[in-house]
């Protein structure tokens, strides 16, 4: 065994200094930001078609609302380019502080935005602009949050340490759906549509302030300090990723497509299908999503840790294949209009998502060298979102309409995304923790100021 490999194995004996603090900071920060994103997701299905896009056919209003939802995903590459570049040039910490503030301000302003009945066409226009700001913030947030926990953590256990940022979406979704479920249950439909939904958006101000305090107390990651000490920060990281790492970028981007679409199915479109096609209540659907998200809180880090022991690409690929097989089963399960079956089906669907999403952060970041990780990871994450999560609710709605309420085309769509993601697994590379170890060993004698 080489000295580098021995050093790499030695790291596993105990968590590196600052790792637990970085894990919590990554987890809490992304949870708060995805709370903001999740309340918009739910509201786009249940609230916004009625108050920001009235006067249209119900189906058209839903498509318009989901189009505004898609803007958040379409804006993510902008955030990935802007903040990915800055993250590799000036560091992870300060970029993450700015993205947190950007998303928080946009979300609070959505909560205070007058609806169509008050300011007319200006309402949906401003809504789209604020959604754009949310998307730009999230586009820059994810890559940095992943690196924050993984670059403080043991490189041999990157699946587990990187999972901190991955817990953020279900945790944020759990908080968002919990707040919305309480509001929907305690208010009349008229009160909820009039002002109740705004409470969830305005509450974001307190949550973001809490996350900001945590992030401001963090230090820069050891890996970035080592890059800085070597004078190896890239001058044009975005350009370098496209010119020197095209295969890594494609593999990382394709890995996201199936989990993105699957998540959109169970957290956005299921709300439409269950209420309109099956006649269930909004409370039934929100409760099912809430329970499924609760299971993800421990399944995601479990899946990440599992792939530190078993080949990461294999576990990820099996979960993608299982997704394609499960979707027809899910729709058959819920045709009886049973709330219990809807809940069980959603839990299983989000569990499959967890076994892709848990190791996803590690898989994506380890496709790129350390000096290009923020830019490469952010680009892969955000570009994939454009062809995955951004258009998924629109495609679901269009396929639903084309099949006259049937689910067969939706199942075929998920099969296609699973194949795309499996291709990403096939062309990606396995972890190389020794790269980080060599980088850190080379700078121990000359720490960054």
Residue pairs with C-beta under 8 A, 6 or more apart in sequence:
1 9
4 434
4 437
4 438
4 441
5 434
7 437
7 441
8 155
8 156
8 433
8 434
8 437
9 156
11 154
11 155
11 156
11 437
12 154
12 156
12 157
15 153
15 154
16 152
16 153
16 154
16 222
17 152
18 152
18 219
18 222
19 149
19 152
19 153
19 154
19 161
21 152
21 218
22 148
22 149
22 151
22 152
22 153
22 164
22 218
22 221
23 149
23 152
23 153
23 161
23 164
24 164
24 214
25 148
25 149
25 214
25 215
25 218
26 145
26 146
26 148
26 149
26 164
26 165
26 168
27 149
27 164
27 165
27 167
27 168
27 171
28 210
28 211
28 214
29 96
29 100
29 141
29 145
29 168
29 211
29 214
29 215
30 141
30 142
30 145
30 164
30 165
30 167
30 168
30 169
30 171
30 172
31 167
31 168
31 171
31 172
31 175
31 211
32 100
32 104
32 168
32 172
32 204
32 207
32 208
32 210
32 211
33 99
33 100
33 103
33 104
33 137
33 138
33 141
33 168
33 172
33 208
33 211
34 138
34 168
34 169
34 171
34 172
34 173
35 171
35 172
35 173
35 175
35 176
35 204
35 207
36 103
36 104
36 106
36 107
36 134
36 172
36 201
36 204
36 208
37 72
37 103
37 134
37 138
37 169
37 172
38 169
38 172
38 173
38 175
38 176
38 177
38 267
39 107
39 176
39 179
39 180
39 200
39 201
39 204
40 69
40 72
40 107
40 110
40 131
40 134
41 69
41 173
41 176
41 267
41 268
42 176
42 177
42 180
42 267
42 268
42 271
42 286
43 180
43 197
43 200
44 65
44 66
44 68
44 69
44 268
44 393
45 62
45 65
45 66
45 268
45 269
45 271
45 272
45 393
46 271
46 275
46 282
47 192
47 193
47 197
48 65
48 68
48 127
49 58
49 61
49 62
49 64
49 65
50 61
50 193
51 115
51 116
51 117
51 193
52 65
52 68
52 115
52 116
52 123
52 124
52 127
53 60
53 61
53 64
53 65
53 116
53 124
54 61
54 116
54 117
55 116
56 64
59 397
59 401
62 272
62 397
63 394
63 397
63 398
64 124
66 268
66 393
66 394
66 397
67 394
68 124
68 127
68 128
68 131
69 131
69 268
69 393
70 390
70 391
70 393
70 394
71 128
71 131
71 132
71 135
72 131
72 132
72 134
72 135
72 138
72 390
73 135
73 385
73 386
73 388
73 389
73 390
73 391
74 135
74 386
74 390
75 131
75 132
75 133
75 134
75 135
75 136
75 139
76 135
76 136
76 138
76 139
76 381
76 382
76 385
76 386
76 390
77 139
77 379
77 382
77 383
77 385
77 386
78 135
78 136
78 139
78 382
79 99
79 135
79 136
79 137
79 138
79 139
79 140
79 141
79 378
79 382
80 139
80 140
80 143
80 375
80 378
80 379
80 381
80 382
80 383
81 238
81 378
81 379
82 136
82 139
82 140
83 95
83 98
83 99
83 139
83 140
83 141
83 143
83 144
83 374
83 378
84 140
84 143
84 237
84 238
84 374
84 375
84 376
84 377
84 378
84 379
85 236
85 237
85 238
85 375
86 95
86 140
87 95
87 140
87 143
87 144
87 147
87 374
87 375
87 378
88 233
88 234
88 237
88 371
88 372
88 373
88 374
88 375
89 233
89 234
89 237
91 220
91 221
91 224
91 228
92 144
92 147
92 148
92 151
92 220
92 221
92 224
92 374
93 148
93 215
93 218
93 219
93 220
93 221
95 140
95 144
95 374
96 141
96 144
96 145
96 148
96 215
97 212
97 215
97 216
98 140
99 137
99 138
99 140
99 141
99 144
100 137
100 141
100 208
100 211
100 212
100 215
101 208
101 212
102 133
102 136
102 137
103 133
103 134
103 137
103 138
103 141
103 208
104 204
104 205
104 207
104 208
104 209
104 212
105 133
106 130
106 131
106 133
106 134
106 137
107 130
107 134
107 201
107 204
107 208
108 201
108 202
108 204
108 205
109 130
110 127
110 130
110 131
110 201
111 198
111 199
111 200
111 201
111 202
111 204
112 198
112 201
112 202
113 123
113 126
113 127
113 130
114 123
115 123
116 123
116 124
139 378
139 381
139 382
139 385
140 378
142 165
142 377
142 378
142 381
142 382
143 365
143 373
143 374
143 375
143 377
143 378
143 381
144 374
144 378
145 164
145 165
145 168
146 162
146 164
146 165
146 166
146 361
146 364
146 365
146 377
147 221
147 223
147 224
147 365
147 373
147 374
147 377
148 164
148 165
148 218
148 221
149 161
149 162
149 164
149 165
150 158
150 161
150 162
150 361
150 362
150 365
151 221
151 222
151 223
151 224
151 370
151 436
152 161
152 221
152 222
153 160
153 161
153 162
154 161
154 433
155 431
155 433
155 434
155 435
155 436
155 437
156 308
156 433
157 305
157 308
158 308
158 362
158 365
158 366
158 431
158 433
159 303
159 304
159 305
159 306
159 307
159 308
159 312
159 358
159 359
159 362
160 301
160 304
160 305
160 308
161 304
162 304
162 359
162 361
162 362
162 365
163 300
163 301
163 303
163 304
163 305
163 358
163 359
163 361
163 362
164 301
165 361
166 300
166 301
166 304
166 357
166 358
166 360
166 361
167 296
167 297
167 300
167 301
169 263
169 357
170 293
170 294
170 296
170 297
170 300
170 350
170 354
171 293
171 297
173 267
173 289
173 293
174 290
174 293
174 294
174 297
175 207
176 200
177 286
177 289
177 290
177 293
178 290
179 199
179 200
179 203
180 197
180 200
180 286
181 283
181 286
181 287
181 290
183 192
183 196
183 197
183 199
183 200
184 192
184 196
184 282
184 283
184 286
185 283
187 196
220 448
222 440
223 370
223 436
223 439
223 440
225 443
225 447
225 448
226 370
226 439
226 440
226 442
226 443
226 448
227 233
227 370
227 371
227 439
228 448
229 443
229 446
229 447
229 448
230 439
230 442
230 443
232 371
233 371
234 240
234 371
234 372
234 375
237 371
237 372
237 374
237 375
237 376
238 375
238 379
240 372
240 375
241 248
241 249
241 368
241 372
241 375
241 376
241 379
242 249
244 372
245 367
245 368
245 369
245 372
245 376
247 427
248 367
248 368
248 376
248 380
248 428
248 429
249 367
249 376
249 379
249 380
249 383
250 424
250 427
251 367
251 424
251 425
251 427
251 428
251 429
252 363
252 364
252 367
252 368
252 376
252 377
252 380
252 381
252 384
252 424
252 428
253 379
253 380
253 381
253 383
253 384
253 424
254 384
254 420
254 421
254 423
254 424
254 427
255 316
255 356
255 360
255 363
255 364
255 380
255 384
255 421
255 424
255 425
255 428
256 360
256 364
256 380
256 381
256 384
256 385
256 388
256 421
256 424
257 384
257 387
257 388
257 417
257 420
257 421
257 424
258 320
258 323
258 356
258 388
258 414
258 417
258 418
258 420
258 421
259 353
259 356
259 357
259 360
259 388
259 421
260 384
260 385
260 388
260 389
260 392
260 417
261 388
261 389
261 392
261 413
261 414
261 417
262 323
262 349
262 352
262 353
262 356
262 414
262 417
263 350
263 353
263 357
263 389
264 388
264 389
264 392
264 393
264 396
265 327
265 349
265 392
265 396
265 410
265 414
266 289
266 292
266 346
266 349
266 350
266 353
267 289
267 293
268 392
268 393
268 396
269 392
269 393
269 396
269 397
269 400
269 410
270 285
270 288
270 289
270 342
270 346
271 282
271 285
271 286
271 289
272 396
272 397
272 400
273 400
273 407
274 280
274 284
274 285
274 288
274 334
274 342
275 281
275 282
275 285
277 400
277 405
278 334
278 335
278 337
278 342
279 337
280 337
280 339
280 342
284 339
284 342
285 342
287 339
287 343
288 339
288 342
288 343
288 345
288 346
288 347
289 346
291 343
291 346
291 347
292 343
292 346
292 347
292 349
292 350
292 351
293 350
295 347
295 350
295 351
295 354
296 350
296 351
296 353
296 354
296 357
299 351
299 354
299 355
299 358
300 354
300 357
300 358
301 358
302 354
302 358
303 315
303 319
303 354
303 355
303 356
303 357
303 358
303 359
304 358
304 359
304 361
304 362
306 315
306 358
306 359
307 315
307 316
307 358
307 359
307 362
307 363
311 430
312 359
312 362
312 363
312 430
312 431
313 363
313 425
313 426
313 428
313 430
314 425
315 355
315 359
316 355
316 356
316 359
316 360
316 363
316 421
316 425
317 421
317 422
317 425
317 426
318 355
319 352
319 355
319 356
320 356
320 418
320 421
320 422
320 425
321 418
321 422
322 352
323 352
323 353
323 356
323 414
323 418
324 414
324 415
324 418
324 419
326 348
326 349
326 352
327 349
327 410
327 411
327 414
327 415
328 407
328 408
328 411
330 345
330 348
330 349
331 407
331 410
331 411
333 341
333 342
333 344
333 345
334 341
334 342
334 345
356 421
362 431
363 428
364 377
364 380
364 381
365 373
365 376
365 377
366 429
366 431
366 432
367 376
367 380
367 428
367 429
368 375
368 376
368 377
369 435
370 435
370 436
370 439
388 417
395 413
396 410
396 413
399 409
399 410
399 413
400 406
400 407
400 409
400 410
402 409
403 409
403 410
